Structures are given as structure tokens and as C-alpha cells.
């Protein structure tokens, strides 16, 4: 006899197989199309989101310029902020470029240098000072004033000394007319660690002030000659810039700093004032336009991501190695 279960089991016919395969294929096709539509919708969403983000970044970092505002009488302001070196926004290249733009603008009643700087490179400060003097001679009818906010020390004051007048706040820090060359000496540490310094040079003084070698008296003396010469240059610039207004004291050029109130008494500064008050009351051009050179888009974006902090770290290491700066 036949098994009942075998009699109930029936294999699908060819037409049934074909119909099932077609339905399955249709389902797969529709599912794939639906998935593609979903991906497309999400793709459009993320692209739009990225565009909005890019637009926000551009608005935040792009310097759109002063444009039509330059057509009105105004005060041109230039920031000298932070350490004055060859790579920062207070470099001679940036400041001099801004100075030339400001002096060439016929609608600028005058120029204000807003200074917040602890100093920096003697060379960069000297280049800015020289250019200010040149521009003042070329444009005698356009005054340039320095306005000190928090600090105007060493190289910052070297720049300010070229201005027609210097305005300060009573609590500003002004002065530090001196030069320093600093570094480190590791010879004692190397002896304790058993580390031997192997320095090969062609020239007796090529390893000048090498931090891993004992300090040679003749090299130290030569370094002091360099510092004294640069210090003398600094003093001459201050005396030429301030003239008879300067009330010299034995400590004036010793590297000490004074408050804004003391600097007015000593003749290192002329009066109290801010950017707004000088523009309004002295230049009689209340509208202030910033002529400072800004970072480009890539640099600003990198700084926002933290790359600027890394760059500043390496720059600080390099500066500590070089060591020579106004102080």
C-alpha cells in the first residue's frame, strides 16, 4: 500500500515555479528601488546639512572687507596683538601691509595702532618702526597714534615710539626697554645621566652658546656685546621718537615696566585714551574701520580645529631655542 503522506506531497509544476520566481524577483527589485530612494533622500539631507555647515563656517571666518564704508570719512585702525614675530599676525609683513593700505586711503582721517603686545623680534619691530617713520614723512597730513590697551612692552614699545602720540590706560603696562637672550644649560644633568656630548664644528665658535656644552667665557662676552649693541639701538629709537617729551631717569632703559599713569609722567606716553576716544575726540572721525590683515580661510579653519595651538607650541619651542628678543 502507498504511504498517505507520500500521496499528499506534490511537487510544483514548471508554471508554478516560474510564477514564484517572478514574484520573488519583483519583490527584490522593488526592495532595491525603495532602498535606493531612501539612500538618495538621506544623501540629499546630508549634502544640504554639509552645505549649511560650510555656509556657517564661511560667514564666521571670511573677512568680507569694509567695502562701501571706506567711502566715508573714518579712522583706520590696525591691531598689533601678541608676540611680534615673522609668522604671526603681528609680523612686519602683515602690519606694514595694513599701514600702507591705511595711509593710501584718502578717506582715512588718521591711523591708530591698537597695541597689546609683550614684545618679540628686534628685527620685526624695527621694520615696522622704520615703515611708520617713512609713511609719516610721505603723508605728513595723516597722523598716526598708538593706543595701548593692556600691554605695550619691549618690541611693542619699539613700534609705538614711532607714533605721533601714544595714548594709554592708567592701568596699562608700558616700557621694558631692554634686550635678552635666554636658553638652558644641560651640562650638569648630562653628567648625572652619564650622557656624553659629541659636538663637531669647523670654526672655534660655531657651537656658540650650545646648551649641551659648558659656557665659554669668550662666547658669553661676545653675546653680551651683541645685546648691548641692540639695546643701544632700542634706546636711540625711543629718544628719537619721544624727543623732549622724555623725562629720562637712570632706570628708564633698564628693562623695567611702568603703569600707564607712570608712563605719562615719565614722558613714555602722552595722555590717556582708547581707540574710540582718540578717533572721536582727537581725529574727529568717530567711525573706526579695521585695516588689520586677517588669517585666510584655511588658517582660521585650522585654528578652530586646534592646529593653530599645535603650531604655536612648536613656534614657542623654536623661540626658546633662538632666545633673542626685546625685553
C-alpha positions as CSV (number, residue, x, y, z in Angstrom):
1,X,0.0,0.0,0.0
2,X,1.1,3.6,-0.6
3,X,2.1,5.9,2.2
4,X,-0.7,8.5,2.8
5,X,2.0,11.3,3.4
6,X,3.6,10.5,0.1
7,X,0.3,10.7,-1.7
8,X,-0.3,14.2,-0.2
9,X,3.1,15.6,-1.2
10,X,3.1,17.1,-4.7
11,X,6.0,18.7,-6.5
12,X,5.3,22.2,-8.0
13,X,4.8,22.3,-11.7
14,X,7.0,24.3,-14.0
15,X,4.4,27.1,-14.4
16,X,4.1,27.4,-10.6
17,X,7.9,27.6,-10.3
18,X,8.1,30.3,-12.9
19,X,5.3,32.3,-11.2
20,X,7.1,32.0,-7.8
21,X,10.4,33.1,-9.2
22,X,8.8,36.1,-10.9
23,X,7.1,37.2,-7.8
24,X,10.3,36.8,-5.7
25,X,12.3,38.8,-8.3
26,X,9.7,41.6,-8.4
27,X,9.9,41.8,-4.6
28,X,13.7,42.0,-4.7
29,X,13.6,44.7,-7.4
30,X,11.0,46.8,-5.5
31,X,13.0,46.4,-2.3
32,X,16.2,47.5,-4.1
33,X,14.4,50.5,-5.6
34,X,13.0,51.5,-2.2
35,X,16.4,51.2,-0.6
36,X,17.9,53.4,-3.4
37,X,15.2,56.0,-2.9
38,X,15.9,56.0,0.9
39,X,19.7,56.4,0.3
40,X,19.0,59.2,-2.2
41,X,16.8,61.0,0.4
42,X,19.5,60.7,3.1
43,X,22.2,61.7,0.7
44,X,20.3,64.9,-0.2
45,X,19.7,65.5,3.5
46,X,23.4,65.2,4.4
47,X,24.5,67.2,1.5
48,X,22.2,70.0,2.5
49,X,23.4,69.7,6.1
50,X,27.0,69.9,4.9
51,X,26.2,73.0,2.7
52,X,24.6,74.8,5.7
53,X,27.6,74.0,7.9
54,X,30.0,75.2,5.2
55,X,28.0,78.4,4.9
56,X,28.1,79.0,8.6
57,X,31.9,78.5,8.7
58,X,32.4,80.9,5.7
59,X,30.3,83.5,7.5
60,X,32.3,83.0,10.6
61,X,35.8,83.1,9.1
62,X,35.7,85.2,5.9
63,X,36.8,88.8,6.1
64,X,34.2,90.4,3.9
65,X,36.1,93.7,4.0
66,X,35.0,97.2,4.8
67,X,33.6,97.9,1.3
68,X,31.4,100.9,1.0
69,X,32.2,102.1,4.5
70,X,35.6,103.2,3.2
71,X,33.9,105.8,1.1
72,X,33.0,107.7,4.3
73,X,35.5,109.7,6.4
74,X,36.8,107.3,9.1
75,X,39.6,106.3,11.4
76,X,41.8,103.5,10.2
77,X,42.7,101.0,13.0
78,X,45.5,98.4,12.9
79,X,46.0,95.8,15.6
80,X,49.4,94.8,16.8
81,X,48.4,92.0,19.1
82,X,50.6,89.3,20.6
83,X,54.2,88.4,20.1
84,X,55.8,90.4,17.2
85,X,57.4,87.7,15.1
86,X,57.8,86.8,11.4
87,X,55.0,84.2,11.4
88,X,52.1,85.8,13.4
89,X,49.5,88.4,12.6
90,X,51.8,91.0,14.3
91,X,54.6,90.3,11.8
92,X,56.2,93.2,10.0
93,X,54.8,91.8,6.7
94,X,51.2,92.0,8.0
95,X,51.5,95.2,9.9
96,X,53.3,97.1,7.1
97,X,50.8,95.9,4.5
98,X,48.0,97.2,6.7
99,X,49.8,100.5,7.3
100,X,50.3,101.1,3.6
101,X,46.6,100.4,2.9
102,X,45.5,102.8,5.7
103,X,47.8,105.7,4.6
104,X,46.8,105.3,0.9
105,X,43.1,105.6,1.8
106,X,42.1,109.2,1.2
107,X,39.0,108.9,3.4
108,X,41.1,107.8,6.4
109,X,41.5,110.8,8.7
110,X,44.3,109.1,10.6
111,X,45.7,105.8,11.7
112,X,45.5,104.2,15.1
113,X,47.8,101.3,16.1
114,X,46.0,99.4,18.8
115,X,48.8,97.7,20.7
116,X,48.5,94.7,23.0
117,X,52.0,93.1,22.8
118,X,54.7,91.9,25.2
119,X,57.3,92.4,22.5
120,X,59.1,90.0,20.3
121,X,61.7,90.1,17.5
122,X,64.0,93.1,17.3
123,X,64.1,92.8,13.6
124,X,60.4,92.7,13.1
125,X,59.8,95.5,15.5
126,X,62.5,97.6,13.7
127,X,61.0,97.0,10.3
128,X,57.6,98.3,11.5
129,X,59.2,101.3,13.2
130,X,61.1,102.2,10.0
131,X,58.0,101.9,7.9
132,X,55.9,104.1,10.2
133,X,58.6,106.8,10.0
134,X,58.7,106.6,6.2
135,X,54.9,106.8,5.9
136,X,54.6,109.7,8.3
137,X,57.1,111.6,6.2
138,X,55.3,110.7,2.9
139,X,51.9,111.6,4.4
140,X,52.5,114.5,6.8
141,X,48.8,115.4,6.9
142,X,47.8,112.0,8.1
143,X,48.6,111.4,11.8
144,X,49.4,108.0,13.4
145,X,48.6,107.4,17.0
146,X,49.4,104.4,19.2
147,X,46.8,103.3,21.7
148,X,47.9,101.0,24.4
149,X,45.4,98.7,26.0
150,X,46.7,96.0,28.3
151,X,50.4,96.0,27.4
152,X,53.0,97.7,25.3
153,X,56.3,96.3,26.3
154,X,59.7,95.9,24.7
155,X,59.2,95.3,20.9
156,X,55.6,96.7,21.3
157,X,57.0,99.9,22.7
158,X,59.7,100.0,20.0
159,X,56.8,100.1,17.5
160,X,54.8,102.7,19.5
161,X,57.8,105.0,19.8
162,X,57.4,105.9,16.1
163,X,53.9,107.3,16.5
164,X,53.0,110.9,16.7
165,X,51.4,110.4,20.1
166,X,51.0,107.5,22.5
167,X,47.7,107.1,24.5
168,X,47.4,104.6,27.4
169,X,45.0,103.5,30.0
170,X,46.0,104.3,33.6
171,X,46.5,100.6,34.3
172,X,48.3,99.7,31.1
173,X,51.8,98.1,31.3
174,X,54.4,100.2,29.4
175,X,58.1,100.0,28.9
176,X,60.5,97.1,29.3
177,X,63.2,98.8,27.2
178,X,65.8,96.1,27.2
179,X,67.0,93.0,25.4
180,X,67.5,89.5,26.5
181,X,68.9,86.2,25.1
182,X,67.8,83.2,27.1
183,X,68.3,79.5,26.9
184,X,69.1,76.4,29.0
185,X,72.2,74.7,30.2
186,X,72.1,70.9,30.5
187,X,75.7,70.0,31.2
188,X,75.1,69.1,34.9
189,X,72.1,66.9,34.0
190,X,74.1,65.2,31.3
191,X,76.9,64.4,33.7
192,X,74.4,62.9,36.2
193,X,72.9,60.8,33.4
194,X,76.2,59.7,32.0
195,X,75.5,61.3,28.7
196,X,78.5,62.5,26.6
197,X,78.1,65.5,24.3
198,X,79.8,64.9,20.9
199,X,79.9,68.2,19.0
200,X,81.9,68.6,15.9
201,X,82.5,72.1,14.4
202,X,84.5,73.8,11.8
203,X,85.2,77.1,13.4
204,X,86.1,77.7,17.0
205,X,82.8,79.5,17.8
206,X,80.4,77.6,15.6
207,X,78.9,75.9,18.7
208,X,78.2,79.4,20.1
209,X,76.3,79.1,23.4
210,X,75.4,75.4,22.7
211,X,73.2,74.4,25.7
212,X,74.8,71.0,25.9
213,X,78.3,72.3,26.2
214,X,80.0,74.3,29.0
215,X,79.6,78.0,28.5
216,X,82.8,79.5,27.2
217,X,83.7,82.9,28.8
218,X,84.7,84.5,25.5
219,X,81.4,83.4,23.9
220,X,79.4,84.8,26.8
221,X,81.3,88.1,26.5
222,X,80.6,88.2,22.7
223,X,76.9,87.6,23.4
224,X,76.8,90.5,25.8
225,X,78.4,92.8,23.2
226,X,75.5,91.8,20.8
227,X,72.9,92.5,23.5
228,X,74.4,95.9,24.4
229,X,74.5,96.9,20.7
230,X,70.9,96.0,20.1
231,X,69.9,97.7,23.4
232,X,71.7,100.9,22.3
233,X,69.7,100.8,19.0
234,X,66.5,100.5,21.1
235,X,67.4,103.4,23.3
236,X,68.2,105.6,20.3
237,X,64.9,104.8,18.7
238,X,63.0,105.7,21.8
239,X,64.9,109.0,22.3
240,X,64.3,110.0,18.6
241,X,60.6,109.1,18.8
242,X,59.8,110.8,22.1
243,X,62.3,113.7,21.9
244,X,62.0,116.3,24.6
245,X,58.8,114.7,26.0
246,X,61.0,112.0,27.6
247,X,62.0,112.6,31.2
248,X,64.9,110.3,31.5
249,X,65.7,108.5,34.7
250,X,68.6,106.1,35.5
251,X,66.1,103.2,35.4
252,X,64.2,104.2,32.3
253,X,66.2,101.9,29.9
254,X,66.9,99.2,32.4
255,X,64.1,96.8,31.3
256,X,61.7,97.9,34.0
257,X,58.0,98.4,33.2
258,X,55.6,101.1,34.4
259,X,51.8,101.6,34.6
260,X,50.1,103.8,32.1
261,X,49.9,106.6,34.7
262,X,53.6,106.4,35.4
263,X,54.4,106.3,31.7
264,X,52.6,109.6,31.2
265,X,54.6,111.2,34.0
266,X,57.9,109.9,32.5
267,X,57.1,111.0,29.0
268,X,56.9,107.5,27.7
269,X,53.3,108.2,26.8
270,X,51.4,111.4,26.1
271,X,47.9,111.1,27.5
272,X,45.0,108.7,28.4
273,X,42.7,107.4,25.7
274,X,41.1,104.5,24.0
275,X,40.6,103.7,20.3
276,X,37.1,105.2,20.4
277,X,38.0,108.3,22.3
278,X,41.1,109.1,20.1
279,X,39.0,108.6,17.0
280,X,36.2,110.7,18.3
281,X,38.0,113.5,20.2
282,X,41.4,113.7,18.5
283,X,40.9,112.6,14.9
284,X,37.3,113.8,14.8
285,X,36.4,110.7,12.8
286,X,34.2,108.5,15.1
287,X,33.7,105.7,12.6
288,X,36.6,103.1,13.1
289,X,37.4,100.6,10.4
290,X,39.8,97.7,11.0
291,X,42.6,97.5,8.4
292,X,44.4,94.7,10.1
293,X,45.5,91.7,8.0
294,X,43.4,88.6,8.9
295,X,44.1,84.9,8.6
296,X,43.0,83.4,5.4
297,X,40.1,80.8,5.4
298,X,42.4,77.8,5.7
299,X,44.4,79.3,8.6
300,X,41.3,80.3,10.5
301,X,39.6,76.9,10.0
302,X,42.8,75.1,11.1
303,X,43.0,77.2,14.2
304,X,39.4,76.4,15.1
305,X,40.3,72.7,14.8
306,X,43.2,73.2,17.1
307,X,46.0,73.1,14.5
308,X,46.9,76.7,15.5
309,X,47.6,75.6,19.0
310,X,50.0,72.9,17.8
311,X,51.7,75.4,15.6
312,X,52.1,77.9,18.5
313,X,53.6,75.1,20.6
314,X,56.3,74.4,18.0
315,X,56.8,78.1,17.5
316,X,57.3,78.5,21.2
317,X,59.9,75.7,21.2
318,X,61.8,77.4,18.3
319,X,61.7,80.8,20.0
320,X,63.0,79.4,23.3
321,X,65.9,77.9,21.3
322,X,66.7,81.1,19.5
323,X,66.2,83.2,22.6
324,X,67.0,86.7,21.3
325,X,64.1,89.2,21.8
326,X,63.2,92.6,23.2
327,X,62.6,92.6,26.9
